[in-house]
Amino acid sequence: MANQSAPFNFVLVGFPGLPQNHHTLVSSAMFVVFIVSLFSNSAVVILIVWKKHLHEPMYVIIANLSLSDLLFDIITLPKIIARYWFGAIYMSFFDCMFQLFWVHYLGTVDSFIIMMMAIDRYAAICMPLRYPALITNKRAAFICGFFWILASIFPAVNSIWHAQFPYCDSRKISNCFCVSFAVTSLACGNTNFVSKMAFWFAMAILLLPLSLIISSYIVIINTVFNSVKLGGRQKAIYTCTTHLIVIGMYYGPRVFVYVAYQLKLVPSLDINVLLLFLYTFIPHMANPIIYCLRAREIKQTIGKLFKLKLTFKIEGNFSRSNNLGILSNA
């Protein structure tokens, strides 16, 4: 115990105030979330990379979003599940700084990719004749790659800042993983500059893409109402609505938490951590369903794979029964 509580170890609290008898239920729910997200996002990435007819700009963007969500869940969820299942409450200083970087990095990537997705839909619906020339596979891949690089700059600087801080006696991270405001509150000395920089960076990363997304969908909905027949209009509005629900789940709670934390208006740590968990991991499970399983090409590909698997299974059973019949006759 003395070695585990060394100066460069943090204590991962998880959900503050969670009663002991609820630990199993909450950690089991997190495990289910992890498995569903792991399977669905992995399937999306593998399917889009594997099937050449899915090599289209929209699916290139979706694959990047699923990859980002997949990496985020792998880096964060196993640790918090182990904290409740195996009592692994300690987290080394290096592991915390590593997680701090990836949490903010992948969150930034998600924001950029969702913005790119809205722009792609805007170009496809509002400029259908120019869309093939504007958004090509190479261009979509290049822009997504640029976003992956651009998104790393401030999280890297932020992690270096936090690594330089001296930390006081309390090393309890009252959260499910290492995030900027949870780690900054443990540092000794004046951290106002870093806190304000993290806040304004978060607002820029959230509000600028969100404003472009909202503007794109306003134009999309207006175009749909003015140029599409009733049946197609209802389908398009339903698709836009489901997309906007996921976008609202991603951006709304994040903006609220950052603003409330800056203004010291968060009612309790429990609500803060619960909101963080919900707006982080629920969209990761919902994204493959909203963006992929409702897409015609994805559904057709999955249907063909299941049909092929079923055919092989039936043929295999038929072949085995024939072989048994031949052996019995012999």
N, C-alpha and C positions, 0 to 999 in steps of 0.2 A: 504493500500500500504506500509505503514511503517513496518508493521509486516511481510509482504511477502518479503521485501528486507532486512531481518535480516541477521546478519553476516554469518549464516550457510546455506544460500540459494544460489544456483547457478541460472543463467539465461540461459535457453536452446535456443540458437539462431536458430538452424536448418540449413537451407541452407543460408550462408552469401550472402548478395547482391541479394537475390531473390526478384523481384519486388512484390509489394503488390497485383497487379492484377493477379499474377500467383499462389498465395497461395492456392486458392481453387482447381485449376487444379492439382498442385503437391500433395497436401494432399489427394485428391480423388484417384490419382494414387497409393499413398502409402496405402490407405485403400483397394484398389483392390488387391494389392500385399499381404497385410496381410490376406485378406479373402481367396484368392487362396492358399496361403501357409498353412494357418490354416486348411482348408478343406483337401487339398491333403496329407499333412504330418500326420494329425490325422487319415485319412482313411488308410494310409499305416500302421501305428502302430497298429491300431485296427484290421485290416485285418490279419496282420501277427501273432498277438497274438491269435486271435480268431480261425483261420483255422489251424488245426493240420498238414495238408499236406504241409503247408508253414514253418513248423518248421525245416528249413534247415540252415546250416551255412551262406550261402549267404544272406538269408532273415533276419536272426538274426542280421547280420551286418547292413543291410539296415534299419531295425527298429531302431537301435541305432542312425544312421545318421539322420533319420527323427525326432526322439525324440529330438535330439540336436538342429536341425533347428527349430523345433516347439517351444521349450523353448526360444531360442534366439529371435524369432519374437514376442512372447508374452511379453517378458521383455522389448523390445525396441520400437516396432512400435506403440502400443497404446499411449505412452507418446508423441512421436513426432507428431502423428495425432492430439491428444488433444491440442498440442501447436498451431497448425494452425486452428483448428476448434473452440476451446473454449478459446483461448488466455491463456492457462495454461503454461506460459513461465517459471515459477519458479519450481525449483527442490531442495528439501532439501539436505543437506550435506550427510545424511545417505542414501537417495535414490540414490544419485550419486555414492557413494562408493559401494553400493549394485550392481548397474548396471555395474559399472566398473569391479567388480569381475566376474560377469556372462558373460559379453561380451568377456573378454579374456579367461575365462574358457571354454565356449562353442566353441569359435573359435579354441582353442587347441584340444578339443575333436573331432571336425570336421576333423582336420588335421590328427589325429591318426586313426580315423575310415576310412577315405578315403584311407589311407595307408594300413590298414587292408583289405579293399575291393580289392585293387590291388594285395596284396599277396594271397588272396583267389582265385582270377581269375588265378593268375600264377600257383598255385598248381592244380587247376581244369583242366587247359588246358595243362600244361607242364608235369604234373605227374598224369594223370587221374586214373591210377591203384592204386596209393598210397593215392590219395586224401581222400577217405572215412576214412582211418586210421589217416591221418595227421590232417584234419580239421573236427572235430565232433561238434555237437551242443553245448555240454558242454564246449569244448575247446574254441569255438568261443565266447560263452557267458562270459566265464572267462576272456578271453583276452580283450573283450570290457569293462567288469567291471573294470579290472585293468587299462585300459586307462582312464576311468572316474575318478578313484582315482588319478592316476598319474598327470592328467591334472590340478588338483586343486591346486597343490603345489605352483608354482610360481604366478599364479593370486591371491592367498590368500596373499602371501608375498607382492606382488605389491600393493594390496589394502590397506594393513596395512601401507606401506610406504606412500602412498598418503594421508591416514587419519591422519598421523602425521605432514604433512606439514602445515606451516602457509600460509594463502592465502591473497593476496594483495587486493586492492580495486576492481579491475576488476574481476568479477565473471562470465563473459560471456563465455559459452562453445560454441565455434564456430563449432558445429557439430550436428548430429542428435541424438546422445546419448553420454554418458560418455565413452571416450576411453582414454588410458594412455597419449598420446601426447597432447590431447586437455586439459586435467586436469593439467598435469605437467607444461604447459606454463603459468598457472595462479598462480603457487606457488611462494612465496617469497624465497629468498635465493638461494643457490647453489643446483641445481637438476641434475647436470651432471652425477653423479654416477647412479642414478635411471634411467635416460634417456638411458644411455649406457647399463645398465643391461636389460632394457625392449627391447632395439633394438637387442642385441645379443640373448636373449631368443627367440624373434620373429623369428630371422633368423634360429635358431636351430630348432624351431618347424615347420617352413615352408620348409627349404632347406633339412634337413635330410629325412623327409618323402617323399618330392618331388623326391629326388635322388633315393630312393627305388622304388617309383612308376614308374619313367621313366625307370629304369633298368628292372623292372618287365614287362612293356609293350613292351620293345625292345625284350626281350626273347619270350614273348607271340606272337608278330607279326612274329618273325623269325620261331617259331614253327608252326604257322598257315600256313605260306607260304610253308614250307617244308613237311607238313604231311596231310594237308586237301585238299580235292577236290575243284574245282573251285567254285561251288555253295556255299558250306560251307565256303570257304575261303572269298568270298565276304561278306557273312553275318557276319562272325567273324570280318573282318576288319571294317565293318560299325559299329558294336557294340563297338569295341575298339576306333574308331574315336569319337563316341558320348561321350564315357566315358572321353576321353582325352580333349574334348572341355570343359566339366564341370570342370575337373581338372585344365585346363588352366585358366578358369574363376575364380576359387578359389585362385590359388597360384600366377598367374602372376601379377595381379594388387596389391595384398597384398605386394609382394616383392618390387614392384616398389614404392609404397607409403612409406613403411618403409625406404627404401634406400634413396629416394628423400627427405624425412623429415630429415633424419640424415645428409644428405649433403646440406640441405637447397636449394634444387633444384625445389621444387614444385612451379609451376607458380602462383597459387592463391589458397585461401582457398576454393573457389567455386569448382574448379576442384578436389581438395583433397576430399571434402565431397561427391561430385558426384561419384567419383571412389569408395569411401567407401560404399556408398549406393548400387551401381551396383554390386560390387564384393561380397557384403554380402547377399543381398536379392534375386537377380536374380537366383543364384544357388539354393537357398532354394526352389524356385518355380520349377526349372528345375529338381532337383534331383529325385522327385517322378516319373516324366515322363521318365527320362533317365534310372534310375535304376530299376523301378518297372513296369510301364505300358507297357514297351517293353518286360518284362519277360513273357514267355508263361504261367507259372502257375498262375501269378497274373491276366493276361488277361482272362484266363479260369475261374478263381474264380469270377471275376467281371461280366463276361458274364453269369455265372450260377445264380448269385444273381439277376441280372436284369431280366433274363428269369423267375426266380421264382416269382419275384415281378409282372411281367407282367401277368403270369399265374393266380396268386391270384386275380389280378385286373379284368381279364376277367371272371374268375369264380364268383367273387363277383357281377359283373354287370349282368351275366347270372342268378344268383340266385335271385337277386332283381327283374329282369324282370319276372321270373317265378312266384314269390310271388305276383307281381302286377296282373299278368294274372289270378291267382287263385282267388284273391280278387274280380276282376272285374266280373269273371264268377259267383262268389257267389252272 
